[in-house]
Amino acid sequence: MATSGPPTADSAELHSAVGSQNRDKKLMKILEELDRDGSGQIDVAELIDLLEDVRRGRKERKYMCFAMIAMFVFGIVLIGSIIGLTYAMLYSLKDTEARARAEG
């Protein structure tokens, strides 16, 4: 018998095929989130939405990694600059003497 419309998967069937006693609640929560229209069926559009969310999440993690590396490098450069300026100031002040004015 042919069905009209896109293929779907029943979330209860998926749960019984994949589920185990330890992860029943987690799996049901994931399946409920995947079934966005609440029909109890996961259709192609909902599966495509899931895959787009996964792709978007990977891209965000990639940018977050680059941002963390850039902040680390900036912090190292900032610490090096502070240490260098402190050393330069101390080096320039080491030959400086305070003299009293001679009154006459």
Backbone as a printed PyTorch tensor [residue, N CA C, xyz], in Angstrom:
tensor([[[ 0.8390, -1.1620,  0.0000],
         [ 0.0000,  0.0000,  0.0000],
         [ 0.8890,  1.2310,  0.0000]],

        [[ 0.6860,  2.1280, -0.9330],
         [ 1.4910,  3.3350, -1.0540],
         [ 0.9120,  4.4280, -0.1650]],

        [[ 1.7900,  5.2130,  0.4230],
         [ 1.3560,  6.3220,  1.2670],
         [ 1.5870,  7.6110,  0.5170]],

        [[ 0.7270,  8.5570,  0.7520],
         [ 0.9200,  9.8600,  0.1280],
         [ 1.6520, 10.7610,  1.1000]],

        [[ 2.5680, 11.5490,  0.5940],
         [ 3.3240, 12.4570,  1.4390],
         [ 4.7040, 11.9120,  1.7270]],

        [[ 5.4710, 12.6970,  2.4440],
         [ 6.8500, 12.2950,  2.7330],
         [ 6.8930, 11.1590,  3.7500]],

        [[ 7.9430, 10.3620,  3.7170],
         [ 8.0600,  9.2760,  4.7010],
         [ 8.2320,  9.8320,  6.1110]],

        [[ 7.6800,  9.1040,  7.0710],
         [ 7.7800,  9.5210,  8.4730],
         [ 8.2000,  8.3270,  9.3190]],

        [[ 8.6300,  8.6170, 10.5290],
         [ 8.9620,  7.5720, 11.4970],
         [ 8.1820,  7.8590, 12.7630]],

        [[ 7.5490,  6.8490, 13.2990],
         [ 6.7980,  7.0000, 14.5340],
         [ 7.7830,  7.0390, 15.6950]],

        [[ 7.6520,  8.0470, 16.5560],
         [ 8.6020,  8.1860, 17.6600],
         [ 8.5110,  7.0100, 18.6320]],

        [[ 7.3610,  6.3940, 18.7740],
         [ 7.2390,  5.2250, 19.6450],
         [ 8.0070,  4.0440, 19.0640]],

        [[ 7.9620,  3.8900, 17.7290],
         [ 8.7280,  2.8160, 17.0860],
         [10.2240,  3.0360, 17.2770]],

        [[10.6560,  4.2800, 17.1020],
         [12.0730,  4.5920, 17.3020],
         [12.4900,  4.3000, 18.7360]],

        [[11.6370,  4.6590, 19.6740],
         [11.9550,  4.4340, 21.0790],
         [12.1000,  2.9560, 21.3730]],

        [[11.1950,  2.1260, 20.8510],
         [11.2810,  0.6950, 21.1320],
         [12.4580,  0.0510, 20.4200]],

        [[12.8550,  0.6030, 19.2550],
         [13.9710,  0.0240, 18.5070],
         [15.3180,  0.3850, 19.1170]],

        [[15.4430,  1.5760, 19.6540],
         [16.7360,  2.0660, 20.1110],
         [16.8500,  2.0930, 21.6250]],

        [[15.7580,  2.2530, 22.3150],
         [15.7800,  2.5210, 23.7440],
         [16.2630,  1.3640, 24.5990]],

        [[16.7530,  1.7080, 25.7590],
         [17.1210,  0.7440, 26.7900],
         [16.6370,  1.3050, 28.1160]],

        [[16.7060,  0.5330, 29.1530],
         [16.1740,  0.9620, 30.4460],
         [16.9110,  2.1740, 31.0080]],

        [[18.2090,  2.2740, 30.7560],
         [19.0070,  3.3510, 31.3410],
         [18.7710,  4.6990, 30.6900]],

        [[18.4680,  4.6860, 29.4200],
         [18.3770,  5.9670, 28.7250],
         [16.9950,  6.2580, 28.1600]],

        [[15.9500,  5.6230, 28.7080],
         [14.5920,  5.8370, 28.2180],
         [14.1660,  7.3010, 28.3010]],

        [[14.3730,  7.9260, 29.4400],
         [13.9120,  9.3020, 29.6220],
         [14.6560, 10.2610, 28.7050]],

        [[15.9750, 10.0820, 28.6030],
         [16.7590, 10.9580, 27.7330],
         [16.3460, 10.7960, 26.2810]],

        [[16.1460,  9.5650, 25.8560],
         [15.7690,  9.2850, 24.4770],
         [14.3900,  9.8490, 24.1730]],

        [[13.4470,  9.6780, 25.0770],
         [12.1020, 10.2250, 24.8570],
         [12.1300, 11.7470, 24.7790]],

        [[12.9600, 12.3720, 25.5860],
         [13.0640, 13.8290, 25.5370],
         [13.6240, 14.2800, 24.1900]],

        [[14.6490, 13.5790, 23.7110],
         [15.2330, 13.9240, 22.4110],
         [14.2080, 13.7250, 21.3030]],

        [[13.4620, 12.6130, 21.3490],
         [12.4570, 12.3570, 20.3200],
         [11.3260, 13.3780, 20.3720]],

        [[10.9370, 13.8120, 21.5700],
         [ 9.8980, 14.8340, 21.6880],
         [10.3780, 16.1640, 21.1240]],

        [[11.6550, 16.5080, 21.3500],
         [12.1980, 17.7410, 20.7870],
         [12.2980, 17.6490, 19.2700]],

        [[12.6000, 16.4770, 18.7680],
         [12.7160, 16.2760, 17.3280],
         [11.3530, 16.3800, 16.6590]],

        [[10.3060, 15.9210, 17.3160],
         [ 8.9430, 16.0150, 16.7850],
         [ 8.3780, 17.3830, 17.1280]],

        [[ 8.7050, 18.3570, 16.3050],
         [ 8.3780, 19.7560, 16.6310],
         [ 6.9010, 20.0830, 16.5010]],

        [[ 6.1830, 19.3960, 15.6310],
         [ 4.7650, 19.7150, 15.4870],
         [ 3.8710, 18.9050, 16.4230]],

        [[ 4.4580, 17.9900, 17.2000],
         [ 3.7160, 17.2380, 18.2020],
         [ 2.7980, 16.1710, 17.6400]],

        [[ 3.0230, 15.7480, 16.4140],
         [ 2.1490, 14.7580, 15.7850],
         [ 2.4750, 13.3310, 16.1800]],

        [[ 3.6130, 13.1150, 16.8180],
         [ 4.0280, 11.7650, 17.1450],
         [ 4.7970, 11.1070, 16.0100]],

        [[ 4.9260, 11.8090, 14.9070],
         [ 5.6420, 11.3290, 13.7360],
         [ 6.8010, 12.2810, 13.4480]],

        [[ 7.9380, 11.7300, 13.0860],
         [ 9.1000, 12.5450, 12.7230],
         [ 9.2140, 12.4990, 11.2100]],

        [[ 8.8970, 13.6110, 10.5610],
         [ 8.9280, 13.6220,  9.1020],
         [10.2460, 14.1880,  8.5830]],

        [[10.3640, 14.2330,  7.2810],
         [11.6100, 14.6400,  6.6400],
         [11.9610, 16.0870,  6.9920]],

        [[10.9790, 16.9650,  7.0430],
         [11.2390, 18.3740,  7.3480],
         [11.8300, 18.5220,  8.7530]],

        [[11.3030, 17.7590,  9.7070],
         [11.8330, 17.8320, 11.0710],
         [13.2390, 17.2550, 11.1430]],

        [[13.5150, 16.2240, 10.3620],
         [14.8480, 15.6470, 10.3180],
         [15.8360, 16.6230,  9.6810]],

        [[15.4110, 17.3170,  8.6380],
         [16.2680, 18.3270,  8.0010],
         [16.5440, 19.4690,  8.9660]],

        [[15.5380, 19.8830,  9.7400],
         [15.7430, 20.9220, 10.7570],
         [16.7940, 20.4850, 11.7710]],

        [[16.7360, 19.2100, 12.1790],
         [17.7220, 18.6860, 13.1240],
         [19.1210, 18.7530, 12.5290]],

        [[19.2690, 18.3440, 11.2880],
         [20.5830, 18.3570, 10.6520],
         [21.1080, 19.7770, 10.4780]],

        [[20.2290, 20.7300, 10.1610],
         [20.6540, 22.1280, 10.0620],
         [21.0890, 22.6630, 11.4120]],

        [[20.3910, 22.2670, 12.4870],
         [20.7910, 22.6840, 13.8310],
         [22.1560, 22.1130, 14.2040]],

        [[22.4170, 20.8700, 13.8120],
         [23.7140, 20.2510, 14.0860],
         [24.8090, 20.9970, 13.3390]],

        [[24.5560, 21.3270, 12.0630],
         [25.5450, 22.0530, 11.2620],
         [25.8080, 23.4410, 11.8650]],

        [[24.7560, 24.1070, 12.2790],
         [24.8890, 25.4340, 12.8820],
         [25.6740, 25.3560, 14.1930]],

        [[25.4170, 24.3240, 14.9870],
         [26.1350, 24.1450, 16.2480],
         [27.6180, 23.9010, 16.0290]],

        [[27.9440, 23.1160, 15.0080],
         [29.3600, 22.8730, 14.7050],
         [30.0520, 24.1480, 14.2750]],

        [[29.3720, 24.9610, 13.4830],
         [29.9600, 26.2190, 13.0220],
         [30.1810, 27.1630, 14.2110]],

        [[29.2150, 27.2190, 15.1300],
         [29.3540, 28.0730, 16.3090],
         [30.5070, 27.6100, 17.1920]],

        [[30.6640, 26.3000, 17.3530],
         [31.7910, 25.7870, 18.1460],
         [33.1210, 26.1340, 17.4980]],

        [[33.1710, 26.1020, 16.1800],
         [34.4010, 26.4420, 15.4610],
         [34.7620, 27.9050, 15.7110]],

        [[33.7790, 28.7980, 15.5980],
         [34.0410, 30.2160, 15.8470],
         [34.3980, 30.4690, 17.3080]],

        [[33.7770, 29.7390, 18.2160],
         [34.0830, 29.8990, 19.6320],
         [35.5190, 29.4730, 19.9100]],

        [[35.9720, 28.4300, 19.2550],
         [37.3510, 27.9740, 19.4190],
         [38.3260, 29.0360, 18.9310]],

        [[38.0450, 29.6150, 17.7540],
         [38.9000, 30.6880, 17.2370],
         [38.9140, 31.8860, 18.1780]],

        [[37.7640, 32.2380, 18.7320],
         [37.6870, 33.3750, 19.6540],
         [38.4910, 33.0990, 20.9190]],

        [[38.4210, 31.8840, 21.4360],
         [39.1810, 31.5570, 22.6450],
         [40.6840, 31.5990, 22.3820]],

        [[41.1140, 31.1160, 21.2310],
         [42.5380, 31.1700, 20.8870],
         [42.9910, 32.6110, 20.7520]],

        [[42.1810, 33.4550, 20.0910],
         [42.5320, 34.8640, 19.9280],
         [42.6200, 35.5610, 21.2820]],

        [[41.6920, 35.2700, 22.1960],
         [41.7400, 35.8860, 23.5230],
         [42.9590, 35.4150, 24.3010]],

        [[43.3440, 34.1620, 24.1550],
         [44.5360, 33.6440, 24.8210],
         [45.7870, 34.3630, 24.3150]],

        [[45.8980, 34.4990, 22.9990],
         [47.0560, 35.1950, 22.4130],
         [47.0710, 36.6520, 22.8620]],

        [[45.9120, 37.3110, 22.8620],
         [45.8310, 38.7000, 23.3190],
         [46.2680, 38.8160, 24.7750]],

        [[45.8560, 37.8780, 25.6170],
         [46.2540, 37.9040, 27.0290],
         [47.7540, 37.7440, 27.1950]],

        [[48.3630, 36.8360, 26.4330],
         [49.8100, 36.6400, 26.5080],
         [50.5450, 37.9070, 26.0660]],

        [[50.0690, 38.5150, 24.9710],
         [50.7010, 39.7540, 24.4940],
         [50.5400, 40.8590, 25.5300]],

        [[49.3830, 40.9760, 26.1430],
         [49.1440, 42.0050, 27.1590],
         [50.0500, 41.8030, 28.3710]],

        [[50.1630, 40.5790, 28.8420],
         [51.0430, 40.3040, 29.9820],
         [52.4930, 40.6120, 29.6200]],

        [[52.9170, 40.2210, 28.4180],
         [54.2790, 40.5250, 27.9750],
         [54.5360, 42.0160, 27.8880]],

        [[53.5490, 42.7700, 27.4100],
         [53.7000, 44.2260, 27.3300],
         [53.8330, 44.8510, 28.7090]],

        [[53.0260, 44.4120, 29.6440],
         [53.0940, 44.9530, 31.0030],
         [54.4530, 44.6470, 31.6300]],

        [[54.9090, 43.4170, 31.4670],
         [56.2150, 43.0560, 32.0260],
         [57.3260, 43.8600, 31.3540]],

        [[57.2610, 44.0040, 30.0360],
         [58.2780, 44.7640, 29.3100],
         [58.3050, 46.2280, 29.7100]],

        [[57.1270, 46.8450, 29.8380],
         [57.0770, 48.2600, 30.2480],
         [57.5560, 48.4430, 31.6810]],

        [[57.2360, 47.5080, 32.5430],
         [57.7180, 47.5890, 33.9240],
         [59.2330, 47.4970, 33.9590]],

        [[59.8150, 46.5750, 33.2140],
         [61.2640, 46.4380, 33.1550],
         [61.9100, 47.7000, 32.5850]],

        [[61.3080, 48.2610, 31.5160],
         [61.8640, 49.4750, 30.9180],
         [61.8210, 50.6410, 31.9000]],

        [[60.7560, 50.7670, 32.6620],
         [60.6510, 51.8510, 33.6420],
         [61.6920, 51.6780, 34.7480]],

        [[61.8330, 50.4570, 35.2480],
         [62.8240, 50.2270, 36.2970],
         [64.2420, 50.4410, 35.7840]],

        [[64.5210, 50.0680, 34.5570],
         [65.8460, 50.2620, 33.9740],
         [66.1560, 51.7460, 33.7980]],

        [[65.1590, 52.5230, 33.4050],
         [65.4010, 53.9550, 33.2150],
         [65.5530, 54.6970, 34.5440]],

        [[64.9750, 54.1730, 35.6040],
         [65.0530, 54.8420, 36.9020],
         [66.2470, 54.3980, 37.7410]],

        [[66.9750, 53.4000, 37.3350],
         [68.0480, 52.9000, 38.1850],
         [69.2200, 53.8730, 38.2890]],

        [[69.4840, 54.7020, 37.3120],
         [70.5860, 55.6570, 37.3680],
         [70.1560, 57.0330, 37.8460]],

        [[68.9300, 57.1950, 38.1760],
         [68.4300, 58.4860, 38.6110],
         [68.7200, 58.6650, 40.1010]],

        [[69.2390, 59.8480, 40.4380],
         [69.5270, 60.1430, 41.8360],
         [68.7710, 61.3940, 42.2560]],

        [[68.4540, 61.4470, 43.5140],
         [67.8350, 62.6520, 44.0660],
         [68.9370, 63.4470, 44.7590]],

        [[69.1250, 64.6700, 44.3640],
         [70.1620, 65.5220, 44.9780],
         [69.4810, 66.6790, 45.6920]],

        [[70.1110, 67.0380, 46.7630],
         [69.6310, 68.1860, 47.5140],
         [70.2330, 69.4430, 46.9030]],

        [[69.4360, 70.5090, 46.8690],
         [69.9620, 71.7630, 46.3530],
         [70.8810, 72.4100, 47.3410]],

        [[71.9700, 72.8820, 46.8760],
         [72.9100, 73.5800, 47.7580],
         [72.4400, 75.0220, 47.9220]],

        [[72.3110, 75.4420, 49.1780],
         [71.8890, 76.8010, 49.4400],
         [73.1210, 77.6350, 49.8000]],

        [[73.1090, 78.7210, 49.3110],
         [74.3040, 79.4410, 49.5240],
         [74.3600, 80.7790, 49.8650]]])
